[in-house]
Amino acid sequence: MADEIKRRLVHISGTGMPAFYLAGIFSWQDLQWFLLIGSSVAAILEVIRLSFGLDWWIYDKLTREYEQDNPAGYALYMFSLTIVVLLLEPDIAIPAMLMLTLGDPISGVLGSDELRAIKRPRVLATMFTICLLVAVPFLTLSASLLAAAAATVADGVKPRVLGFVIDDNLSIPLSAGLVGWFGVTYLPALA
């Protein structure tokens, strides 16, 4: 359980990235560069770890057993945040990022990290509420509702494709960002 709490704290610490932008410490371009560099470092570390057996103590503490032969969650986390920051406008990318950095760790703690096909209803409801709360300041209500629902499904349902579990570190920001963009672009704003 202690390692799980450490993983969740690492997740939450990622909130600093959008917070630096919102506080005016980073420009949008600074945030893009920061995430590109972070993703590059993560990719290099993952290639070394998976190809040559890089065995640092931190990997034992912060990765799960199923990540031993697959890309680790931290790398997928960085890649997904980088993609949304590069492809989407700040008002769409920021809530997508926050859904991963705030919603996912809280959902994980509430779900006791159970590896279930679908998380329990109270965990799903909590995830949806957190995601909606972080989206509303940035998106229209209709887009916020859709993005929160997409992030909740990405967090709460663990599909397998060709035997691989789709990791929510990758799917939460990407699905929330895509659906948020769709909602802002194509749906009328709800009052």
Disulfide bonds with the S-S distance in Angstrom:
none
